[in-house]
Amino acid sequence: MAYIGQNSLPFDPFRSAAPVSDADRFSGNASTTAFTLSRAVSFPTDIEVFVENVQQEPIVSYSVSGASLTFTEAPPTGTNNVYVVYRNYQTGAQITLPDGSVTYNKLANNIRLFTTDNFTANGAGRTYVLTEQPADANTVFVTIDGIVQRAPEHYSLSGKNVIFTSTVSANSLISVRHLGFRTTTTVTAIPPGTTLSNPVVTNGMSVTGDVTVSGNVTMNLLNFTHIASNDVASFTDMQAVIANCTLASGNTSVTYRSNTAPITVGMFVTGATINVGSVVTSVVNANTITISSAAANSSTNTSLTFYTPNKLLVSHVASPVVAKAWVNFDGTGTVRIRAAFNVSSITDTGVGAYTVNFTTAMPDANYSSVCGTPSHNTRCPDASGKTVSYIPIQINNSANAGNDLNDLSVAIFR
């Protein structure tokens, strides 16, 4: 039978090679049922399949899965006796519509026919349920007895509910006219690969997983919380405490008499005259280490505490910065500091009288002080008053006489 149409076809759909963009051809062997297409399709009806000039019925005679074509029975033996014509040549093609080409009739009903909800107020409730969910409170036109209401002064929205700020008088006529696009879908996630250009987040943002930023990031942080708790040092990350250490002002070298545990490079170190965030930069020998920042003042017989490397020091955990200064010392005989933060020295000014000297001065003298001395009368500060550089304290016994103690503590908060 002759073909109907043009005399010279671009290809013979039954026996000659066809352009790959138009059709695929295969040779049956009476046993093979699966063939690989040149491109993936979504449904069996996306292609037309012929075997020995007979068109096959989709689903019944064959199925597709991506680029796989599977027959329910093996095609007979023959050369190029199976061919596949793609019904959608430009799969995935994008079409740009000319401006003004979308007519009224092509729009969805909820866009071209603005929905209006009418209610008669019952005089008791403030909430009325709409037939559709508006995008926000400003995409509806609300009137009560013809008087226009404004959001959020007069009403708010919660899903399909319009909620008036006060009870509407009984028998009043409420009209809510939807002004275009509505949606019941809330966008909760940005698809992978989405490019954001100058985004503005106004009501907070929650991020789960890693964030990769290419370029500069500028943030104005009023309150920042570090969520990764496993990156924050805790008391279990305390690796060693070394007593009887000597630090020289302006020097990064620390010497000590004995080591209670191995000290390694990278450990955080805290203690008297040590700047917050200092780390061990080298271990010179069994009695000497160097730290990343020079000691603020000279001190002897003090204690240093070492924490796990690469852990964040936060207030009230590893870092002592929750207090502006603190010290524990022996006030008998020659005064000796056991451990301290931002305290350079203790001056013995009399029986039970001491002056705690700060390494870094307080911003002003309006700080709070706490002294720990069980069963004794304490003046902290004493009558001479405190300054930004030091605080004097007085310890008396029950007879109100000065008394030196071997376990004294002072903490400063500002």
Secondary structure, DSSP 8 states (H G I E B T S, - for coil): ---SS-SS-SS-TTTS---TTTEEEE---SS--EEEEEEEESSGGGEEEEETTEE--BTTTEEEEEEEEEESS---S-TT-EEEEES-TTTT------TT-S-GGGS-HHHHS--EEEEE--SS--EEE-SS-BSSGGGEEEEETTEE--TTTTEEEETTEEEESS---TT-EEEEEE-S-B-S-------TT---SS---SS-----S-----S------SS-----GGGB--GGGEEEEEEEEEE-TT--EEEES--SS---TT-EEEETT--TT-BEEEEEETTEEEESS--SS-EEEEEEEEE-TT-B--BTTTB-TTSSEEEEEE-SSS-EEEEEESEEEEEEEETTEEEEEESS--SSS--EEEEE-TTSEEESS-TT---SSEEEEEEE-TTS-B---S-EEEEEE-
